Amino acid sequence: MRRISFIFLSFFLSSLAIVFAPSADAEVIYQAFNEHFVDIETKLDELAAIGYSHIQVSPPQKSINFNQWWGRYQPVDLRVIDSPLGNEGDLLHLIQEAHAKGLKVIVDVVFNHMANADLAGFPSLNFPQFSARDFHVAAERSCIRDFNSRYQVTGLWLCSGSGDSGLPDLDTGSAYVRNEQKKYLAKLLDLGADGFRFDAAKHIEPDYFGDILGSVPKSTYSYGEVIANSIEEAALYSPYMPVTDFNLLSTMITAFSPRGDLRSLIYPVGSRGELPGLSKVVFARNHDTAMDSNFYNFGDLRDSLLASAFVLARGIGTGFVYRDDYREPIVETAVRFHNKFNGAGVYVRNADEVCPSKCDARTTLFIERNRSGLVILNSANNSVDVPLAYMPGLDPGCYIDMDTQLKVEIGRSSNGAISVLEWGAGQQQLRGGFVVGPRSAAFLVKSSLISCK
């Protein structure tokens, strides 16, 4: 399990800007949610070309005999890799082909529970691999009612409704259960898996992961799905592995909403709107939010794409992109920008510093990377068009927009401030300041040219 370092350099209270030094080993994961292994192979060249480092496949173990996506998250036998997405040979071939193209593979694993016993045909909990003694509260089949109770969250069954018999909760404190699960991880590692995503990690006691991850090479990248009710709850798992940052997701959903304020994204850690440090997985969408419009969901897809651009451009934490979003132009460009500045410092700047009285600071945000990269986010429904923009955090020179190839000249204005001198240098219409379209972003990178002229 890899550890990601975090260095807090400075916090400028007067300007509400923050400087971080992101980790050089942060990655970008493509979630191949519910995709057949043979179909993922057809995308490998494209994914590698865009710049993804990891592919996350859905749970491959033998699961309940249902074709719906949620069936993959109801295991029947961890000893057998055979699902509607492909069998063991298909997974092996995918991993080998991915490695040949420089991509790593993360396998989604389900260790908290087994399939609904009644639907799966094991009403007495006599699964091929486990029996009633291997489950919590097997006799009562008690469901979680209070998600603020750690006892219930880690010891009772997940149930979707009053008539649902629930998902049998494995006794992950049992040596037998742990050994069987370690065997499954070993099987996946033998196939070449490079890491694991632990589904429903919040429903397993934290110290379990100290044991289970102690059985895998430290070079693997493993993280846990922790839909925490608080930062303190997420912190229970952070000593063992990175976790999903649902705190930041919630903050972004509010910030990018019609009445939102992007200034809340300048330093969300300070307002408890983000997990501290870099050992976390940051995202705007995943399969759960995409499948359930009432669960951590943006009101508009364009807002979620902007949020993806934000987390990727900022580069704090491990980036994660949902299957349906990877071909979106703003996401593709954000992945390429992320990789260009991977490990470089980041400064999130208040719009009032760049275009005072000209920008709406609620809908315009600036992300500077290493004094040579800039992303301008505009969450408004109209273009932001300002005639004068100060760029105190960037080095003078010629910058190129990674998407449009527009040239931008940054230098010293007549008053000595570092500003945008020409937006569109070398084009027919030269002007200062900047223009960014509605609900979009500009990704500027300093070129080797001293000047655009």
C-alpha positions in Angstrom: 0.0 0.0 0.0 1.5 3.3 -1.1 1.7 6.2 1.3 1.2 9.7 -0.2 3.0 12.6 1.5 1.4 16.0 2.2 3.3 19.2 2.6 1.4 22.3 3.7 3.5 25.3 2.7 1.5 28.4 3.4 -1.9 29.9 4.0 -2.4 33.5 3.1 -5.4 34.5 5.1 -5.7 38.0 3.5 -6.0 36.6 0.0 -7.8 33.4 0.8 -5.4 31.4 -1.3 -3.6 28.3 -0.5 -0.4 26.6 -1.7 0.2 22.9 -1.6 2.9 20.6 -2.9 1.0 17.7 -4.4 2.5 14.2 -4.3 4.4 13.2 -7.4 2.9 9.7 -7.3 -0.8 10.8 -7.5 -2.5 9.0 -10.4 -5.7 9.2 -12.5 -8.0 6.2 -12.4 -10.5 5.4 -15.2 -13.5 3.5 -13.8 -14.5 0.8 -16.2 -17.7 0.4 -14.5 -19.7 -2.8 -15.4 -17.7 -3.1 -18.7 -16.9 -6.4 -20.2 -13.2 -7.2 -20.0 -12.9 -7.7 -23.7 -14.5 -4.3 -24.4 -12.1 -2.6 -22.0 -9.3 -4.0 -24.1 -10.5 -2.0 -27.2 -10.1 1.2 -25.2 -6.5 0.6 -23.9 -4.7 2.6 -26.6 -7.1 5.5 -26.2 -6.9 5.5 -22.4 -3.1 5.4 -22.5 -3.0 8.2 -25.0 -5.2 10.5 -22.9 -3.0 9.8 -19.9 -4.8 7.5 -17.5 -2.5 5.5 -15.3 -5.0 3.0 -13.8 -8.1 1.1 -14.9 -10.5 0.0 -12.3 -12.6 -3.0 -13.2 -15.9 -4.1 -11.5 -15.9 -7.0 -9.1 -15.0 -10.2 -11.1 -15.8 -12.9 -8.6 -18.8 -15.3 -9.1 -21.8 -13.3 -8.0 -25.6 -13.5 -7.9 -27.1 -14.7 -11.2 -28.5 -11.3 -12.2 -27.4 -9.2 -15.1 -28.0 -5.9 -13.4 -24.9 -4.0 -12.4 -25.6 -4.3 -8.7 -25.3 -8.1 -9.1 -21.5 -7.7 -9.4 -21.6 -6.4 -5.8 -23.4 -9.5 -4.4 -20.7 -12.2 -4.2 -21.5 -15.9 -4.1 -18.0 -17.5 -4.2 -14.7 -15.6 -3.9 -12.8 -18.7 -5.1 -14.2 -18.4 -8.6 -13.5 -15.5 -11.0 -16.4 -15.8 -13.5 -19.0 -13.1 -14.0 -21.1 -11.6 -16.8 -18.2 -9.3 -17.5 -15.7 -12.2 -18.2 -14.0 -15.2 -16.7 -10.5 -15.6 -15.2 -8.9 -16.0 -18.6 -10.5 -12.8 -19.8 -9.3 -10.8 -16.8 -5.8 -12.2 -17.2 -5.7 -11.2 -20.8 -7.0 -7.7 -20.0 -4.3 -7.2 -17.4 -1.6 -8.4 -19.6 -2.7 -6.2 -22.5 -3.0 -3.2 -20.1 0.5 -3.7 -18.8 1.9 -3.9 -22.3 0.5 -0.4 -22.8 1.8 1.0 -19.6 -1.6 0.9 -17.7 -2.2 -0.7 -14.3 -5.4 -2.5 -13.2 -7.2 -2.0 -10.0 -9.8 -4.6 -9.1 -13.0 -3.7 -7.2 -13.4 -6.2 -4.3 -16.4 -6.8 -2.1 -15.5 -8.2 1.3 -18.1 -6.8 3.7 -21.0 -9.0 2.7 -22.2 -11.8 0.4 -25.2 -11.9 -1.9 -28.7 -11.6 -0.6 -29.1 -15.2 0.7 -32.7 -15.6 -0.4 -32.2 -14.3 -3.9 -28.9 -16.3 -4.3 -30.6 -19.5 -3.2 -28.7 -19.9 0.1 -31.4 -19.2 2.7 -29.5 -20.9 5.5 -26.4 -18.9 4.6 -24.7 -22.1 3.4 -22.7 -20.4 0.7 -20.0 -22.5 -1.0 -17.3 -20.8 0.9 -19.0 -19.6 4.1 -21.6 -20.8 6.5 -23.9 -19.2 9.1 -21.1 -19.1 11.7 -19.1 -16.8 9.4 -21.6 -13.9 9.5 -22.6 -11.3 12.0 -26.1 -11.6 13.6 -26.9 -14.6 11.3 -29.9 -15.6 13.3 -31.5 -12.2 13.7 -30.6 -10.8 10.3 -30.7 -7.4 11.8 -30.4 -4.4 9.4 -28.6 -1.2 9.9 -31.0 1.5 11.0 -28.7 4.1 12.5 -25.7 4.9 10.3 -24.3 7.1 13.0 -23.8 4.0 15.2 -20.4 2.4 14.5 -21.7 -0.8 16.1 -24.5 -1.1 13.6 -22.4 0.1 10.6 -19.8 -2.6 11.2 -21.8 -5.4 12.6 -25.3 -5.4 11.1 -26.6 -6.1 7.6 -27.1 -3.7 4.7 -30.7 -3.6 3.7 -32.4 -1.4 1.2 -35.9 -1.5 2.6 -38.3 -3.0 5.2 -39.1 -6.0 2.9 -35.4 -6.7 2.0 -33.8 -9.6 3.8 -30.5 -7.8 3.4 -26.9 -8.6 2.5 -25.3 -11.1 5.0 -22.6 -9.2 6.8 -19.4 -11.3 7.0 -17.6 -11.5 10.3 -14.4 -9.9 9.1 -12.9 -10.3 12.6 -12.9 -14.1 11.9 -9.5 -15.6 11.1 -11.2 -18.0 8.7 -13.0 -15.2 6.8 -9.8 -13.1 6.6 -7.8 -16.0 5.3 -10.3 -16.7 2.6 -10.3 -13.1 1.6 -6.5 -13.0 1.5 -6.5 -16.0 -0.8 -8.8 -14.1 -3.1 -6.4 -11.1 -3.2 -3.5 -13.5 -3.8 -5.3 -15.0 -6.7 -5.9 -11.5 -8.2 -2.3 -10.6 -7.6 -1.2 -13.8 -9.4 -3.2 -12.6 -12.4 -1.2 -9.4 -12.3 -3.6 -7.0 -10.5 -1.9 -3.8 -9.4 -4.3 -2.7 -6.6 -7.7 -3.0 -5.1 -10.7 -0.8 -4.3 -12.5 -2.0 -1.2 -16.3 -1.6 -1.6 -18.2 -0.6 1.5 -15.0 -0.3 3.5 -16.8 1.8 6.1 -18.8 -1.3 7.1 -15.6 -3.2 8.1 -13.7 -2.5 11.3 -10.7 -0.2 10.5 -7.9 -2.4 11.9 -9.0 -5.2 9.5 -7.3 -3.3 6.7 -4.0 -3.3 8.6 -4.1 -7.0 8.5 -5.5 -7.6 5.1 -3.2 -5.1 3.3 -0.2 -6.5 5.2 -0.6 -9.5 2.9 -0.2 -7.6 -0.4 3.0 -5.9 -1.8 3.5 -2.3 -0.8 3.7 -1.4 -4.5 0.0 -2.0 -5.0 -2.4 0.9 -4.9 -5.3 0.1 -2.7 -8.1 2.4 -1.4 -11.4 2.2 0.4 -14.9 3.4 -0.3 -15.7 5.3 2.9 -19.0 7.3 2.6 -18.3 8.9 6.0 -20.7 10.9 8.1 -17.8 13.0 9.3 -14.2 13.6 8.8 -13.5 11.8 12.0 -15.1 8.7 10.7 -13.0 8.8 7.5 -9.9 9.4 9.6 -10.4 5.9 11.2 -9.4 4.4 7.8 -6.8 6.9 6.6 -3.9 5.3 8.5 -4.3 2.1 6.5 -5.2 3.4 3.0 -6.5 6.3 0.9 -10.2 6.7 1.1 -12.9 8.3 -1.2 -13.4 12.0 -0.4 -17.2 12.3 -0.2 -16.7 15.5 1.9 -15.1 17.2 -1.1 -17.7 15.9 -3.4 -20.5 17.4 -1.3 -18.6 20.7 -1.2 -18.3 20.7 -5.0 -21.9 19.9 -5.5 -22.8 23.0 -3.5 -20.1 25.2 -5.0 -21.1 24.4 -8.6 -24.8 24.7 -8.0 -26.8 27.7 -9.5 -26.5 29.6 -6.2 -23.1 28.2 -5.3 -19.8 30.0 -4.6 -16.5 28.7 -6.0 -14.6 30.5 -3.2 -15.5 27.6 -1.0 -13.1 25.5 -3.1 -10.1 27.8 -2.4 -9.4 26.0 0.9 -12.1 23.5 1.6 -10.0 21.7 4.2 -10.2 24.8 6.5 -14.0 24.6 6.5 -14.1 20.8 6.9 -15.3 20.5 3.4 -12.5 18.1 2.3 -10.4 15.4 3.9 -7.0 16.6 4.9 -3.8 15.5 3.2 -3.3 13.8 -0.1 -4.0 10.2 0.7 -7.5 10.2 -0.7 -9.4 9.6 -4.0 -11.1 12.7 -5.4 -13.9 12.6 -8.0 -17.1 14.2 -9.3 -18.9 11.0 -10.3 -18.7 7.3 -9.7 -21.1 4.4 -10.4 -23.2 5.0 -7.3 -23.8 8.6 -8.0 -24.4 8.0 -11.7 -26.9 5.3 -11.0 -28.8 7.1 -8.3 -29.9 10.7 -9.0 -30.6 11.3 -5.3 -27.1 10.3 -4.1 -24.4 12.9 -4.1 -25.5 14.2 -7.5 -24.9 17.4 -9.4 -28.0 19.0 -10.8 -26.4 19.4 -14.2 -23.9 17.1 -15.9 -21.9 20.2 -17.0 -21.4 21.0 -13.3 -20.0 17.5 -12.6 -17.6 17.9 -15.6 -16.4 21.2 -14.2 -15.9 19.6 -10.9 -13.8 16.8 -12.6 -11.8 19.6 -14.2 -11.3 21.2 -10.8 -10.0 18.1 -9.0 -7.7 17.0 -11.9 -6.3 20.5 -12.4 -5.6 21.0 -8.7 -3.9 17.7 -8.5 -4.5 17.1 -4.8 -5.3 13.4 -4.2 -5.7 10.6 -6.7 -7.9 11.6 -9.6 -10.8 9.4 -10.6 -13.0 9.6 -13.7 -16.3 7.7 -14.2 -16.7 5.6 -17.4 -19.2 7.9 -19.1 -17.1 11.1 -18.7 -13.7 10.1 -20.0 -14.3 11.3 -23.6 -15.7 14.7 -22.6 -13.3 17.3 -24.0 -13.0 19.2 -20.7 -12.1 16.0 -18.9 -9.6 14.8 -21.5 -7.8 18.2 -21.3 -7.9 18.1 -17.5 -6.2 14.7 -17.4 -3.5 15.9 -19.8 -3.0 19.1 -17.7 -2.9 17.0 -14.5 -0.2 14.8 -15.8 1.9 17.7 -17.1 2.0 19.2 -13.6 1.9 16.0 -11.6 3.7 16.7 -8.3 4.1 20.4 -8.9 2.9 23.1 -6.5 -0.6 24.4 -6.8 -2.1 27.8 -5.8 -5.8 28.3 -5.8 -6.4 32.0 -6.3 -9.4 34.2 -5.5 -10.8 35.9 -8.6 -10.8 39.2 -6.7 -6.9 39.1 -7.0 -7.0 38.6 -10.7 -9.8 40.8 -12.0 -11.1 42.9 -9.1 -14.6 44.2 -9.7 -14.6 42.7 -13.2 -15.1 39.0 -12.3 -17.8 37.4 -10.2 -15.7 35.6 -7.6 -18.6 33.3 -6.9 -18.4 31.7 -10.4 -14.7 32.3 -11.5 -11.7 30.5 -10.0 -8.1 30.3 -10.9 -5.8 27.3 -10.3 -2.0 28.0 -10.8 0.5 25.2 -11.1 4.2 25.8 -10.5 4.1 29.4 -11.9 3.8 28.0 -15.4 0.3 26.5 -15.7 -3.1 28.1 -15.2 -6.7 26.8 -15.3 -9.6 29.4 -15.3 -12.9 27.9 -14.3 -16.2 29.6 -15.2 -19.3 28.0 -13.6 -21.7 30.8 -14.8 -24.2 30.4 -17.6 -22.6 33.3 -19.4 -19.1 34.0 -20.6 -16.7 35.8 -18.4 -15.0 38.6 -20.4 -12.7 41.0 -18.7 -10.3 43.6 -20.3 -7.7 43.4 -17.6 -6.4 40.5 -15.6 -3.5 40.4 -13.1 -1.4 37.2 -12.9 0.9 37.6 -9.9 1.5 33.9 -9.6 2.7 33.2 -13.1 6.0 33.7 -14.8 6.0 36.0 -17.9 6.0 34.4 -21.2 3.9 32.8 -24.0 1.2 30.4 -22.8 -0.8 28.0 -25.0 -4.3 26.9 -24.4 -4.2 23.1 -24.3 -7.6 22.8 -26.0 -7.8 25.6 -28.5 -4.1 26.3 -29.0 -4.8 30.0 -28.4 -1.7 31.9 -27.5 -1.7 34.1 -24.5 1.0 36.7 -23.7 1.7 37.3 -20.0 4.1 40.0 -19.1 4.4 43.3 -17.2 1.8 45.9 -17.9 2.5 49.7 -17.9 2.0 49.8 -14.1 4.6 47.1 -13.6 2.1 44.3 -12.6 2.3 40.9 -14.2 -0.8 40.8 -16.4 -2.4 39.2 -19.5 -1.1 41.5 -22.2 -2.6 39.8 -25.2 -5.4 37.1 -25.2 -5.0 35.6 -28.6 -1.5 36.8 -29.4 -0.7 36.2 -33.0 -4.4 36.0 -33.9 -6.3 38.6 -35.9 -7.9 40.1 -32.9 -5.5 40.9 -30.1 -6.8 42.0 -26.7 -5.8 41.9 -23.1 -7.7 40.3 -20.2 -9.3 37.0 -20.9 -12.5 35.3 -22.2 -13.8 32.0 -21.0 -17.1 30.5 -22.2 -20.1 29.6 -20.1 -19.6 26.5 -17.8 -16.2 25.8 -19.3 -12.5 26.2 -18.5 -9.3 27.3 -20.1 -6.1 25.3 -19.6 -3.0 27.4 -20.2 0.6 26.1 -20.2 3.8 28.1 -20.6 5.6 27.3 -23.8 9.3 27.5 -24.5 8.7 30.8 -26.2 9.8 33.9 -24.3 7.2 35.9 -26.2 4.2 35.0 -28.4 5.3 37.6 -30.9 
